[in-house]
Every structure is written in C-alpha cells, then in structure tokens.
Amino acid sequence: MRFVWALAGMLLLITGTTALLGAAGLGLLTGHADPGGGFTARVETVRTPGHAVVVADLDALLRQEMPFARAGQARLRLDARTPDGPAFVGLAPTDEVRRWLAGAPHAVVQRMALARGPLPVRLEHRTPAAGTPPTVPAAPAAETFWVRAGAGVLEWSPEDLTGQPLSLVLMHPDGRGDLVLDLRAELRAGWISPATWGSLTGGILLVVLAALVLLRPVRPREVVFVVEPDQVPVLAGRLGVSSLSGLGIPPSPRTVPERQLVSVAGATRAAIAPVPRPETLADLPAPDHPLRPPAPPS
C-alpha cells in the first residue's frame, strides 16, 4: 500500500511540475506581445515575375508551420503592400483559384518557417502548362468567387477556413506581373491568457497534493500477541526480550493460580472458588520482580 501511495504522489508531482513549466513558457511568450496582446512578425520581401503569390491551402500551411494559430479564439491579420501601394489580398476556394490562374505565371508558397527576424518564405514559381494559352488575369476585385477580400489588409479566424480548402491570393490591384510584396503578419491568440492562468493554478494544486501524499505521516503498526501464560517465557526468548517487568508479567506462569482457597465467614469448611483465566497480557497482575527468560538448553 505504501508503494501505491508513493507512485501516486510521484505521478502528481510530475504532472504538476509539467503544468508549471507550461505556465512559465506561456508567460514568457506573453511578454513578447504588443500592448494590445498581439504578436507581430515581418515576412521577408517576396518577389516573383508572375502575376500572383498563392498559398494553395492556407489551413494546411498553418497546421504545418503554426499550429497554435489555429486555436478557436485566434485571429490573424495580414498586411500586404507593393511599392505602388496596398496589394490585393483575398481568400477563395482552391479549385476556383487554380482554374483562374491556370494560364498565368505565378508563385506558390511552399513553406513559411518561424524564425527570429523576418520570416523566411520558400516559393515555387509556376508557368502555364504546355498547350495552355497564356492569359493575364483581370483586376482580381472584379471576380465573384472570393470568400473574403481586402485592399492591403485581410483578417480571418480559424473558423473561416473550415468546410473547404481555401487559397490565399496576393496580387497587384490591376493584376499585372512583376510582383514585389512587403508583408507583415499579426496573431491575436485569446486563449493564451486563460491557458496560462489555468496551467499555473492546476500545477500549484497538483504539487501541493503530491506533497500531502508523499509527506503524509506513516502510522506505526502495532503487533499484539495473545498467548497462554505458560507460553510467555518462550515467546520472550524468541523476541529477544530480556525483561518483561514493564508488561505486567508475574515471575512464573506457575505462580498464577487457577484455583485458590477462599474462607467464607460463618462457614465450617473451606470452599474452592474458581479464578477466571486472563484473556490478554494486559489483564495479568503486576509482577513483584522481573521475569527472565529461561536459559537455553545446553
């Protein structure tokens, strides 16, 4: 049973310590947020001779590179500018974007890794397939398949990306080529503060509970021997007890009479009255002198 309690205490301690470390990490992360609670990062300059920069599946990219940005209470904001002014930014179904840009050269974002400083972006430049007549996309704002669109700024939440694959498209407002983009991304994660306090509170409670389990006092076990009076010396010898004076044991079991003579007033003869036998060692009378165990046989 002691092993079970020790194991439970160690598991509570490990879990509580992990929760406290998580709270510390979230607290350090919160220290890097701006006064409004957002996390802002600049993306390295994106250049392509094509007409557009496309994230083929925005939710898949976030799942691969920034899974914490897909939490339910998170909101993302993308600011995009060209040397001439705000860029067009839009979200549209992936199939629609693929058909629309099939005849136009463009670049597809393969990866955007988290790093200190500007976030690096890896692009794959694509040209129209053989036999496909080249086309120049018209002004993107005139298309009707956009789920969400903006001039220079676009905001969305993870709920906006569920249901179907959506592509993120960045272009010149007039659709011309030789695209140069200056990007800045912002994440507002409303779940960080509740998660930090919840992890801190839970970790403290688990550590305190683990301390109570591991440091609880152990009750000593009491062993009570109930033996016949004539077996006491033998038991004392086997236990290595040199003196039984404190136990209330008489000098010898033979001195404990089972019967004694009792004189009865007014009677002409003595009667033999039975004396009850003690049930435990505590019921025995106090000794006159200590009892020593019998000497071992030679």
FENPEZI-V479396 format. One record per pair of residues at least 4 apart in sequence whose C-alpha atoms are under 7 Angstrom apart, sorted by the first residue. I is the first residue (numbers start at 1). J is the second residue. D is the distance in Angstrom with one decimal. If there is no record, write none. Layout:
((I;J;D) (I;J;D))
This chain:
((1;5;6.5) (2;6;6.2) (3;7;6.1) (4;8;6.2) (5;9;6.1) (5;213;6.7) (6;10;6.2) (6;214;6.0) (7;11;6.3) (8;12;6.2) (9;13;6.1) (9;210;4.6) (9;213;5.4) (9;214;5.5) (10;14;6.1) (10;210;6.9) (11;15;6.1) (12;16;6.0) (12;206;5.7) (12;207;6.6) (12;210;5.2) (13;17;6.0) (13;206;6.5) (13;207;5.2) (13;210;5.3) (14;18;6.2) (15;19;6.3) (16;20;6.3) (16;202;7.0) (16;203;4.1) (16;204;6.6) (16;206;4.8) (16;207;5.1) (17;21;6.2) (17;203;6.3) (17;207;7.0) (18;22;6.2) (19;23;6.2) (19;199;5.3) (19;200;6.6) (19;202;6.9) (19;203;4.8) (20;24;6.2) (20;199;6.4) (20;200;5.5) (20;203;5.0) (21;25;6.2) (22;26;6.2) (22;199;6.8) (23;27;6.0) (23;196;4.9) (23;199;5.3) (23;200;5.3) (24;28;6.3) (25;29;6.3) (26;30;6.1) (26;192;6.9) (26;196;5.8) (27;31;6.4) (27;196;6.6) (33;37;5.3) (33;38;5.3) (33;39;5.0) (34;38;5.5) (34;39;6.4) (37;188;6.4) (38;186;6.5) (38;187;5.5) (38;188;4.5) (39;186;5.5) (39;187;5.1) (39;188;6.4) (40;185;5.8) (40;186;4.3) (40;187;6.5) (41;118;6.8) (41;184;5.9) (41;185;5.4) (41;186;6.4) (42;118;5.0) (42;119;6.3) (42;183;6.2) (42;184;4.4) (42;185;6.2) (43;118;4.8) (43;119;4.5) (43;120;6.5) (43;183;5.2) (43;184;5.7) (44;118;5.1) (44;119;5.7) (44;120;5.7) (44;121;6.9) (45;181;5.8) (45;182;5.2) (45;183;7.0) (46;180;5.7) (46;181;5.1) (46;182;6.8) (47;179;5.8) (47;180;4.6) (47;181;6.5) (48;107;6.5) (48;178;5.9) (48;179;5.4) (48;180;6.7) (49;177;5.9) (49;178;4.1) (49;179;6.1) (50;105;4.6) (50;106;4.3) (50;107;6.7) (50;177;5.0) (50;178;5.7) (50;179;6.6) (51;104;6.9) (51;105;6.2) (51;106;5.4) (51;171;6.4) (51;175;6.2) (51;176;5.6) (51;177;4.0) (51;178;6.5) (51;179;6.3) (52;106;4.9) (52;107;6.3) (52;169;6.7) (52;170;5.6) (52;171;4.7) (52;179;6.9) (53;106;6.0) (53;107;4.8) (53;108;5.8) (53;169;5.9) (53;170;5.2) (53;171;6.7) (54;107;6.2) (54;108;4.8) (54;109;6.1) (54;167;6.7) (54;168;5.6) (54;169;4.6) (54;170;6.4) (55;108;5.8) (55;109;5.2) (55;167;5.5) (55;168;5.0) (55;169;6.6) (56;94;6.4) (56;108;6.8) (56;167;4.8) (56;168;6.8) (57;61;6.4) (57;165;5.8) (57;166;5.6) (57;167;5.1) (58;62;6.3) (58;166;6.2) (58;167;5.7) (58;168;6.3) (59;63;6.1) (59;161;6.2) (60;64;6.2) (61;65;6.0) (62;66;4.8) (62;67;5.7) (62;69;6.9) (62;70;7.0) (63;67;4.6) (65;112;6.9) (65;113;6.2) (69;74;6.1) (70;74;6.6) (70;158;5.3) (71;158;6.9) (72;158;6.4) (73;189;6.1) (73;190;5.2) (73;191;5.9) (74;157;6.1) (74;187;7.0) (74;188;5.5) (74;189;4.2) (74;190;5.8) (75;156;5.9) (75;157;4.6) (75;187;5.9) (75;188;5.2) (75;189;6.5) (76;155;5.6) (76;156;5.5) (76;157;6.2) (76;186;5.7) (76;187;4.7) (76;188;6.4) (77;154;5.7) (77;155;4.3) (77;156;6.7) (77;185;5.8) (77;186;5.0) (77;187;6.6) (78;153;5.7) (78;154;5.4) (78;155;6.5) (78;184;5.9) (78;185;4.7) (78;186;6.4) (79;152;5.5) (79;153;4.6) (79;154;6.8) (79;183;5.7) (79;184;5.1) (79;185;6.4) (80;86;6.3) (80;87;5.5) (80;152;4.9) (80;153;6.4) (80;181;6.4) (80;182;5.8) (80;183;4.7) (80;184;6.7) (81;85;5.6) (81;86;4.3) (81;87;4.9) (81;152;5.9) (81;181;5.7) (81;182;5.3) (81;183;6.6) (82;86;5.9) (82;87;5.7) (82;180;5.7) (82;181;5.0) (82;182;6.3) (86;151;5.9) (86;152;4.3) (87;151;5.9) (87;152;4.8) (87;170;6.7) (87;171;5.9) (87;172;5.3) (87;173;6.0) (88;150;6.2) (88;151;4.9) (88;152;5.9) (88;170;5.6) (88;171;5.2) (88;172;5.9) (88;173;5.2) (89;149;5.7) (89;150;5.4) (89;151;6.2) (89;152;6.4) (89;153;6.8) (89;154;6.4) (89;169;5.8) (89;170;4.8) (89;171;6.9) (90;146;6.4) (90;148;5.6) (90;149;4.0) (90;150;6.3) (90;168;5.8) (90;169;5.3) (90;170;6.8) (91;146;5.7) (91;147;5.5) (91;148;5.1) (91;149;6.1) (91;166;6.2) (91;167;5.6) (91;168;4.8) (91;169;6.4) (92;96;7.0) (92;97;6.6) (92;145;6.1) (92;146;4.5) (92;147;5.2) (92;166;5.4) (92;167;5.5) (92;168;6.9) (93;97;6.5) (93;165;6.0) (93;166;4.5) (93;167;6.0) (94;98;6.1) (94;165;5.8) (94;166;5.1) (94;167;5.1) (95;99;6.3) (96;100;6.1) (97;101;6.1) (98;102;5.8) (102;128;6.1) (103;128;4.9) (103;132;6.1) (103;133;6.0) (103;134;4.5) (103;135;4.9) (104;127;6.6) (104;128;6.0) (104;134;5.8) (104;135;5.3) (104;136;5.9) (105;126;5.7) (105;127;4.4) (105;128;6.1) (106;125;6.0) (106;126;5.5) (106;127;6.7) (107;123;6.1) (107;124;5.5) (107;125;4.3) (107;126;5.8) (108;123;5.5) (108;124;5.1) (108;125;6.4) (109;121;7.0) (109;122;6.0) (109;123;4.6) (109;124;6.4) (110;122;5.5) (110;123;5.6) (110;124;6.6) (111;121;5.8) (111;122;5.2) (112;119;6.6) (112;120;5.7) (112;121;4.5) (112;122;6.5) (113;119;6.2) (113;120;5.9) (113;121;6.9) (114;119;5.9) (115;119;5.7) (128;132;6.1) (128;134;6.5) (137;175;5.8) (138;174;6.7) (138;175;5.6) (139;173;6.0) (139;174;4.5) (139;175;5.1) (140;173;6.7) (140;175;6.4) (149;154;6.6) (150;154;5.5) (156;160;6.3) (161;166;6.5) (171;175;6.1) (172;176;6.1) (172;179;6.9) (191;195;6.0) (192;196;6.0) (193;197;6.4) (194;198;5.9) (195;199;5.9) (196;200;6.1) (197;201;6.1) (198;202;6.0) (199;203;5.9) (200;204;6.3) (201;205;6.3) (202;206;6.1) (203;207;6.1) (204;208;6.2) (205;209;6.1) (206;210;6.0) (207;211;6.2) (208;212;6.3) (209;213;6.3) (210;214;6.1) (211;215;5.7) (212;216;5.6) (226;280;5.7) (227;231;6.3) (227;232;6.9) (228;232;7.0) (229;253;5.5) (230;253;5.0) (231;235;6.3) (232;236;6.0) (233;237;6.1) (233;293;5.2) (233;294;6.7) (234;238;6.4) (235;239;6.2) (236;240;6.1) (236;241;5.2) (236;293;6.5) (237;241;6.2) (237;293;5.6) (242;292;6.1) (242;293;6.7) (243;290;6.0) (243;291;6.0) (243;292;5.7) (244;249;6.2) (244;290;6.0) (244;291;5.8) (245;249;6.3) (245;287;6.6) (245;289;6.8) (245;290;4.5) (245;291;6.5) (248;282;7.0) (248;284;6.2) (248;285;6.0) (248;286;4.4) (248;287;5.6) (249;284;6.4) (249;285;6.9) (249;286;6.3) (249;287;5.5) (250;285;6.9) (250;286;6.5) (250;287;4.3) (250;288;7.0) (251;287;6.3) (251;289;6.5) (251;290;6.4) (251;291;4.9) (258;274;6.7) (258;275;5.5) (258;277;6.9) (259;272;6.9) (259;273;6.3) (259;274;5.0) (259;275;5.5) (260;272;6.3) (260;273;6.4) (261;270;6.8) (261;271;6.4) (261;272;5.2) (261;273;6.7) (262;270;6.6) (262;271;6.2) (262;272;6.5) (262;273;6.6) (263;270;5.6) (263;271;6.9) (264;270;6.9) (278;283;5.5) (278;284;6.2) (279;283;6.7))
